[in-house]
Amino acid sequence: MKRLGGWDRWWANCRLRCVELTFSDGHSREVAFSDREGWRVIHLNKVQASWTDVTILSAYPALPGSNAASDLCVSEAAFAGWPVAAQPQ
């Protein structure tokens, strides 16, 4: 467990609880996250879009007594897909 200043920085910051993904085709989807460390993989099932807007709807608070911060950071997000003509069947 990595610690900075004696506190686990994961728990000392706010964390994603729920986001809304809005796609260029007009569709949107809410995605909830469990409060645990690690990568999350979200399967979007054949969304055809050229861009995605991510809106944070809610967050888990920093743990009390953990030198708590009120910020929320997202370190990385990646979207993978295929050109429309090359989508797998």
C-alpha positions in Angstrom: 0.0 0.0 0.0 1.5 3.3 -1.1 1.4 6.0 1.5 2.2 9.7 1.3 2.6 11.6 4.6 1.4 8.5 6.5 -2.0 8.3 4.7 -3.1 6.1 1.9 -3.9 8.7 -0.7 -6.7 6.6 -2.3 -8.9 6.8 0.8 -7.8 10.4 1.7 -9.4 11.7 -1.5 -12.9 11.6 -3.0 -13.5 8.7 -5.4 -16.0 8.2 -8.3 -19.3 6.7 -7.3 -21.4 7.4 -10.4 -20.9 9.0 -13.8 -23.1 9.7 -16.8 -21.6 8.9 -20.2 -23.2 10.9 -23.1 -22.4 9.8 -26.6 -22.4 11.8 -29.8 -25.3 9.7 -31.2 -27.5 11.2 -28.4 -27.6 8.2 -26.1 -26.5 8.3 -22.5 -25.8 5.8 -19.8 -25.1 6.0 -16.0 -22.3 3.9 -14.7 -21.9 3.2 -11.0 -18.5 2.3 -9.4 -17.8 0.2 -6.3 -15.6 1.9 -3.7 -12.4 -0.2 -4.3 -9.0 0.5 -5.8 -8.1 -0.9 -9.2 -9.0 -0.7 -12.9 -12.7 -0.9 -14.0 -13.8 -2.2 -17.4 -17.1 -1.1 -18.7 -18.6 -2.9 -21.7 -20.8 -0.4 -23.8 -22.3 -2.9 -26.2 -22.0 -1.6 -29.7 -22.2 2.2 -29.1 -21.6 4.1 -32.3 -20.2 7.4 -31.4 -17.3 9.8 -32.3 -17.0 11.3 -28.9 -18.1 10.7 -25.3 -18.8 13.3 -22.6 -18.2 12.1 -19.0 -20.1 13.9 -16.2 -19.4 13.1 -12.6 -22.8 12.6 -10.8 -21.6 11.6 -7.4 -18.5 10.7 -5.4 -17.5 8.7 -2.3 -16.1 11.1 0.3 -12.6 10.9 1.8 -12.5 8.8 4.9 -12.8 10.8 8.1 -9.5 11.2 9.9 -7.4 10.4 6.8 -6.0 13.9 6.3 -9.0 14.2 4.0 -9.1 16.2 0.8 -12.2 17.4 -1.0 -10.9 16.9 -4.5 -11.6 14.1 -6.9 -9.1 13.0 -9.5 -9.4 10.6 -12.4 -6.0 9.4 -13.5 -6.9 7.7 -16.7 -9.8 6.9 -19.0 -9.6 4.9 -22.3 -12.3 4.1 -24.8 -11.6 1.3 -27.4 -13.6 0.4 -30.4 -13.6 -0.3 -34.2 -14.5 1.8 -37.2 -18.1 1.2 -38.1 -17.3 -0.8 -41.2 -14.9 -3.1 -39.3 -17.1 -4.0 -36.2 -17.0 -7.6 -35.3 -20.2 -9.5 -36.0 
